[in-house]
């Protein structure tokens, strides 16, 4: 269950961050409300995940997966271009999260 909580937190944070740009400095009420609700949900579920997942591991997963998902959302929906170095860097982030979870004793609780 803690990894489900972490997944919900990550998705909520990605949604919130995606709407942050659309909020236009909090000038647009709708996107601002979605952003605020998304961050509230994200931090609530992250706090639940941290009951069982070590903080460093949870944050590594949160940030690594979040970076890749945000970049993907920005590419698909906001027209951001991703060049080869950006894609390589994101692949390295995913590899780092995978190594942490598959091979490190740090991930054990």
Secondary structure, DSSP 4 states (H G I P E B T S, - for coil): -HHHHHHHHHHHHHHHHHHHHHTTTTTSHHHHHHHHHHHHHHHHHHHHHTTTS-HHHHHHHHHHHHHHHHHHHHHHHH-----HHHHHHHHHHHHHHHHHHHH-GGG--
